[in-house]
Amino acid sequence: MVYKKKTKKIKRHVENAVAHVKSTFNNTIVTITAQNGDVLLSGSAGRLGFKGARKGTPFAALQIGSTLARDMSNLGIKNLEVNLQGPGSGRESVVRSFQSAGMNIMVLRDVTPLPHNGTRAPKKRRV
C-alpha cells in the first residue's frame, strides 16, 4: 500500500479583499474573496449557532462580521470592498462590525438584482 505525502496548506497573505454580503429576511451570508474571486473565508448566522428567526437579526450579522474580521486579520487583509445584496436587516451591521475591527472599507456597492420589467403579472382575481 502506497502512502501519499500530505501537502502543506499554503498560508495566504492578501491585503485587498472583497466581502460579498447576502442579507435576506431569514439569514445573512458573508463570503470573503480575493480580488480575482478565490474564496478565502465564509460565514453565516446558522454556522454561528443561531436558529430560526434569530438568524435574520442585526445582532447575528454583527457576530458574523466580528468573527470574520478576526480571521481576516490573520490573513493580513486590511482593505475591503463590500458588495451588499438583498433587503435584510443585517446589511449595515456587517459593515459596522468590519469598521470597528479596523478594516479599511474602500468601496460600498449595492448589487441587489432589480428586474427591468419582471415576470408577467398574475391574472386578475374574479370575485
GROMACS elastic network, one bead per residue, 0.5 to 0.9 nm:
[ bonds ]
;  ai    aj funct       b0    kb
    4     7     6  0.89543   500
    7    10     6  0.87867   500
    8    11     6  0.89168   500
   11    75     6  0.78598   500
   12    40     6  0.88723   500
   12    75     6  0.61868   500
   12    76     6  0.83432   500
   13    74     6  0.85709   500
   13    75     6  0.52700   500
   13    76     6  0.55665   500
   13    77     6  0.75059   500
   14    17     6  0.71643   500
   14    34     6  0.73187   500
   14    75     6  0.62666   500
   14    76     6  0.57271   500
   14    77     6  0.54890   500
   14    78     6  0.83677   500
   15    34     6  0.89017   500
   15    75     6  0.80847   500
   15    76     6  0.57500   500
   15    78     6  0.54213   500
   15    79     6  0.62421   500
   15    80     6  0.86164   500
   16    34     6  0.69308   500
   16    35     6  0.68531   500
   16    76     6  0.87860   500
   16    77     6  0.58707   500
   16    78     6  0.63843   500
   16    80     6  0.59343   500
   16    81     6  0.79429   500
   17    32     6  0.67253   500
   17    33     6  0.57419   500
   17    35     6  0.56219   500
   17    40     6  0.88784   500
   17    77     6  0.66768   500
   17    78     6  0.80924   500
   17    79     6  0.64306   500
   17    80     6  0.51177   500
   17    81     6  0.64111   500
   17    82     6  0.87536   500
   18    31     6  0.81947   500
   18    32     6  0.57157   500
   18    33     6  0.52146   500
   18    34     6  0.60856   500
   18    35     6  0.62970   500
   18    37     6  0.82030   500
   18    79     6  0.85267   500
   18    80     6  0.55129   500
   18    82     6  0.58242   500
   18    83     6  0.73584   500
   19    30     6  0.67060   500
   19    31     6  0.57287   500
   19    33     6  0.63896   500
   19    34     6  0.88324   500
   19    80     6  0.66661   500
   19    81     6  0.60471   500
   19    83     6  0.60925   500
   19    84     6  0.83577   500
   20    29     6  0.81111   500
   20    30     6  0.56019   500
   20    31     6  0.50935   500
   20    32     6  0.62860   500
   20    33     6  0.77488   500
   20    81     6  0.84879   500
   20    82     6  0.60497   500
   20    84     6  0.63054   500
   20    85     6  0.77037   500
   21    28     6  0.71589   500
   21    29     6  0.59130   500
   21    31     6  0.65889   500
   21    32     6  0.87206   500
   21    82     6  0.72317   500
   21    83     6  0.59851   500
   21    85     6  0.60028   500
   21    86     6  0.83639   500
   21    90     6  0.87811   500
   21    91     6  0.70843   500
   21    94     6  0.79328   500
   22    27     6  0.82762   500
   22    28     6  0.57632   500
   22    29     6  0.51491   500
   22    30     6  0.62841   500
   22    31     6  0.84764   500
   22    83     6  0.83785   500
   22    84     6  0.62766   500
   22    86     6  0.58500   500
   22    87     6  0.87632   500
   22    88     6  0.82238   500
   22    90     6  0.87850   500
   22    91     6  0.79089   500
   22   112     6  0.88621   500
   23    26     6  0.80660   500
   23    27     6  0.62238   500
   23    29     6  0.63708   500
   23    30     6  0.83283   500
   23    56     6  0.78560   500
   23    61     6  0.87206   500
   23    84     6  0.75597   500
   23    85     6  0.61275   500
   23    86     6  0.50291   500
   23    87     6  0.63054   500
   23    89     6  0.70112   500
   23    90     6  0.58907   500
   23    91     6  0.60399   500
   24    27     6  0.53527   500
   24    28     6  0.60781   500
   24    29     6  0.85078   500
   24    56     6  0.69733   500
   24    85     6  0.83012   500
   24    86     6  0.55761   500
   24    87     6  0.58463   500
   24    89     6  0.75997   500
   24    90     6  0.80450   500
   25    28     6  0.80821   500
   25    53     6  0.87380   500
   25    55     6  0.86418   500
   25    56     6  0.54647   500
   25    57     6  0.82702   500
   25    86     6  0.84713   500
   25    87     6  0.69803   500
   25    89     6  0.69254   500
   25    90     6  0.86423   500
   26    52     6  0.77575   500
   26    53     6  0.64057   500
   26    54     6  0.80744   500
   26    55     6  0.60483   500
   26    57     6  0.81799   500
   26    88     6  0.77349   500
   27    44     6  0.73748   500
   27    45     6  0.63524   500
   27    46     6  0.77096   500
   27    52     6  0.88944   500
   27    53     6  0.82795   500
   27    54     6  0.83175   500
   27    57     6  0.78172   500
   27    60     6  0.87103   500
   27    61     6  0.85486   500
   27    88     6  0.78479   500
   27    90     6  0.82757   500
   28    43     6  0.85671   500
   28    44     6  0.57580   500
   28    45     6  0.60455   500
   28    46     6  0.86747   500
   28    55     6  0.69964   500
   28    56     6  0.62359   500
   28    57     6  0.84336   500
   28    58     6  0.89609   500
   28    60     6  0.79414   500
   28    61     6  0.62565   500
   28    64     6  0.83714   500
   28    88     6  0.76020   500
   28    89     6  0.86223   500
   28    90     6  0.63263   500
   28    91     6  0.81124   500
   29    42     6  0.75927   500
   29    43     6  0.60013   500
   29    45     6  0.69875   500
   29    46     6  0.89609   500
   29    61     6  0.83900   500
   29    64     6  0.83504   500
   30    41     6  0.84253   500
   30    42     6  0.56597   500
   30    43     6  0.53523   500
   30    44     6  0.61503   500
   30    61     6  0.88448   500
   30    64     6  0.75749   500
   30    65     6  0.79818   500
   30    68     6  0.85235   500
   30    94     6  0.85120   500
   31    39     6  0.70796   500
   31    40     6  0.77963   500
   31    41     6  0.59511   500
   31    43     6  0.64559   500
   31    44     6  0.86172   500
   32    37     6  0.89469   500
   32    38     6  0.86300   500
   32    39     6  0.60853   500
   32    40     6  0.56357   500
   32    42     6  0.58761   500
   32    43     6  0.86835   500
   32    68     6  0.83111   500
   32    72     6  0.85227   500
   33    36     6  0.76837   500
   33    37     6  0.53730   500
   33    38     6  0.52977   500
   33    40     6  0.51740   500
   33    41     6  0.69194   500
   33    42     6  0.85641   500
   34    37     6  0.52623   500
   34    38     6  0.52804   500
   34    39     6  0.64983   500
   34    40     6  0.67060   500
   35    38     6  0.75197   500
   37    40     6  0.89304   500
   39    42     6  0.76237   500
   40    72     6  0.87879   500
   40    75     6  0.89242   500
   41    68     6  0.73509   500
   41    71     6  0.79019   500
   41    72     6  0.79491   500
   42    68     6  0.75205   500
   43    46     6  0.84475   500
   43    47     6  0.65048   500
   43    48     6  0.78866   500
   43    64     6  0.62919   500
   43    65     6  0.84800   500
   43    67     6  0.83914   500
   43    68     6  0.70709   500
   44    47     6  0.52683   500
   44    48     6  0.67581   500
   44    55     6  0.83784   500
   44    60     6  0.85691   500
   44    61     6  0.79887   500
   44    64     6  0.63398   500
   45    48     6  0.52987   500
   45    49     6  0.67501   500
   45    50     6  0.55948   500
   45    51     6  0.79333   500
   45    54     6  0.83454   500
   45    55     6  0.51561   500
   45    56     6  0.76708   500
   45    57     6  0.89788   500
   45    60     6  0.57481   500
   45    61     6  0.67677   500
   45    63     6  0.80093   500
   45    64     6  0.64980   500
   46    49     6  0.52183   500
   46    50     6  0.50133   500
   46    51     6  0.61623   500
   46    52     6  0.86322   500
   46    55     6  0.63957   500
   46    60     6  0.89957   500
   47    50     6  0.73352   500
   47    64     6  0.89596   500
   48    60     6  0.82691   500
   48    63     6  0.80403   500
   48    64     6  0.74288   500
   49    55     6  0.87276   500
   50    53     6  0.84272   500
   50    54     6  0.59851   500
   50    55     6  0.53517   500
   50    60     6  0.72354   500
   51    54     6  0.59131   500
   51    55     6  0.58339   500
   52    55     6  0.60145   500
   52    56     6  0.82428   500
   53    56     6  0.59882   500
   53    57     6  0.74973   500
   54    57     6  0.54287   500
   54    58     6  0.88738   500
   54    59     6  0.84164   500
   54    60     6  0.70416   500
   55    58     6  0.85933   500
   55    59     6  0.87151   500
   55    60     6  0.59853   500
   55    61     6  0.80048   500
   56    59     6  0.85270   500
   56    60     6  0.69404   500
   56    61     6  0.76426   500
   56    88     6  0.71115   500
   56    89     6  0.68508   500
   56    90     6  0.68665   500
   57    60     6  0.54508   500
   57    61     6  0.66618   500
   57    62     6  0.88728   500
   57    88     6  0.84580   500
   57    89     6  0.63153   500
   57    90     6  0.63039   500
   58    61     6  0.50193   500
   58    62     6  0.61545   500
   58    63     6  0.87334   500
   58    88     6  0.87631   500
   58    89     6  0.56657   500
   58    91     6  0.78752   500
   58    92     6  0.80510   500
   58    93     6  0.57295   500
   58    94     6  0.81099   500
   59    63     6  0.63469   500
   59    64     6  0.87492   500
   59    90     6  0.77691   500
   59    93     6  0.74413   500
   60    63     6  0.51254   500
   60    64     6  0.63337   500
   60    65     6  0.87582   500
   60    90     6  0.76303   500
   60    93     6  0.87389   500
   61    64     6  0.50298   500
   61    65     6  0.62381   500
   61    66     6  0.86995   500
   61    89     6  0.84136   500
   61    90     6  0.50484   500
   61    91     6  0.76483   500
   61    92     6  0.86748   500
   61    93     6  0.58553   500
   61    94     6  0.54760   500
   61    97     6  0.85483   500
   62    65     6  0.51782   500
   62    66     6  0.62770   500
   62    67     6  0.87697   500
   62    90     6  0.75312   500
   62    92     6  0.88743   500
   62    93     6  0.51811   500
   62    94     6  0.53071   500
   62    95     6  0.84308   500
   62    96     6  0.76663   500
   62    97     6  0.57074   500
   62    98     6  0.87604   500
   63    66     6  0.52029   500
   63    67     6  0.62326   500
   63    68     6  0.85559   500
   63    93     6  0.89262   500
   63    94     6  0.81389   500
   63    97     6  0.79501   500
   64    67     6  0.54001   500
   64    68     6  0.61279   500
   64    69     6  0.84839   500
   64    94     6  0.71282   500
   64    97     6  0.85181   500
   65    68     6  0.52291   500
   65    69     6  0.59499   500
   65    70     6  0.86310   500
   65    93     6  0.77954   500
   65    95     6  0.74281   500
   65    96     6  0.82148   500
   65    97     6  0.53066   500
   65    98     6  0.58943   500
   65   101     6  0.87378   500
   66    69     6  0.50530   500
   66    70     6  0.63121   500
   66    71     6  0.88283   500
   66    94     6  0.80343   500
   66    97     6  0.56726   500
   66    98     6  0.67042   500
   66   100     6  0.85216   500
   66   101     6  0.69083   500
   67    70     6  0.52280   500
   67    71     6  0.65159   500
   67    72     6  0.87213   500
   68    71     6  0.50581   500
   68    72     6  0.60088   500
   68    73     6  0.86344   500
   68    98     6  0.84080   500
   69    73     6  0.62015   500
   69    74     6  0.87957   500
   69    77     6  0.88063   500
   69    97     6  0.79330   500
   69    98     6  0.61054   500
   69   101     6  0.62779   500
   69   102     6  0.84712   500
   69   103     6  0.77028   500
   70    73     6  0.53732   500
   70    74     6  0.68068   500
   70   101     6  0.77371   500
   71    74     6  0.52548   500
   71    75     6  0.67362   500
   72    75     6  0.50595   500
   72    76     6  0.63375   500
   72    77     6  0.54135   500
   72    78     6  0.80456   500
   73    77     6  0.56315   500
   73    78     6  0.72849   500
   73   103     6  0.86607   500
   74    77     6  0.76777   500
   77    80     6  0.76707   500
   77   103     6  0.78694   500
   78   102     6  0.78830   500
   78   103     6  0.54076   500
   78   104     6  0.60041   500
   78   105     6  0.85727   500
   79   103     6  0.60836   500
   79   105     6  0.59197   500
   79   106     6  0.65485   500
   80    98     6  0.88125   500
   80   103     6  0.68275   500
   80   104     6  0.60662   500
   80   106     6  0.58454   500
   80   107     6  0.72671   500
   80   108     6  0.89984   500
   81   104     6  0.87447   500
   81   105     6  0.59534   500
   81   106     6  0.54824   500
   81   108     6  0.62931   500
   81   109     6  0.78134   500
   82    95     6  0.77518   500
   82   105     6  0.72480   500
   82   106     6  0.79642   500
   82   107     6  0.60573   500
   82   109     6  0.60896   500
   82   110     6  0.84361   500
   83   107     6  0.81570   500
   83   108     6  0.62027   500
   83   110     6  0.58001   500
   83   111     6  0.62159   500
   83   112     6  0.89479   500
   84    91     6  0.66114   500
   84    92     6  0.89998   500
   84   108     6  0.74379   500
   84   109     6  0.60486   500
   84   111     6  0.58756   500
   84   112     6  0.69990   500
   85    88     6  0.85682   500
   85    91     6  0.80009   500
   85   109     6  0.87063   500
   85   110     6  0.60535   500
   85   111     6  0.52416   500
   85   113     6  0.76936   500
   86    91     6  0.81242   500
   86   110     6  0.85849   500
   86   111     6  0.80904   500
   86   112     6  0.54047   500
   86   113     6  0.80300   500
   87    90     6  0.86992   500
   87    91     6  0.79135   500
   87   112     6  0.80491   500
   88    91     6  0.64004   500
   89    92     6  0.73504   500
   89    93     6  0.78369   500
   90    93     6  0.52391   500
   90    94     6  0.62954   500
   90    95     6  0.89014   500
   91    94     6  0.58040   500
   91    95     6  0.68751   500
   92    95     6  0.52324   500
   92    96     6  0.61122   500
   92    97     6  0.86556   500
   93    96     6  0.50590   500
   93    97     6  0.61587   500
   93    98     6  0.86621   500
   94    97     6  0.51803   500
   94    98     6  0.62968   500
   94    99     6  0.87487   500
   95    98     6  0.51515   500
   95    99     6  0.63096   500
   95   100     6  0.87126   500
   95   105     6  0.83288   500
   95   108     6  0.88375   500
   96    99     6  0.51452   500
   96   100     6  0.61791   500
   96   101     6  0.86435   500
   97   100     6  0.50924   500
   97   101     6  0.61807   500
   97   102     6  0.88740   500
   98   101     6  0.51923   500
   98   102     6  0.67279   500
   98   103     6  0.56043   500
   98   104     6  0.81944   500
   98   105     6  0.79699   500
   99   102     6  0.53213   500
   99   103     6  0.52169   500
   99   104     6  0.67549   500
   99   105     6  0.70678   500
  100   103     6  0.73731   500
  105   108     6  0.73907   500
  110   113     6  0.89923   500
  111   114     6  0.88599   500
  114   117     6  0.89138   500
  114   118     6  0.85102   500
  115   119     6  0.83953   500
  117   120     6  0.86099   500
  118   121     6  0.84989   500
  120   123     6  0.89399   500
  121   124     6  0.86269   500
  122   125     6  0.86074   500
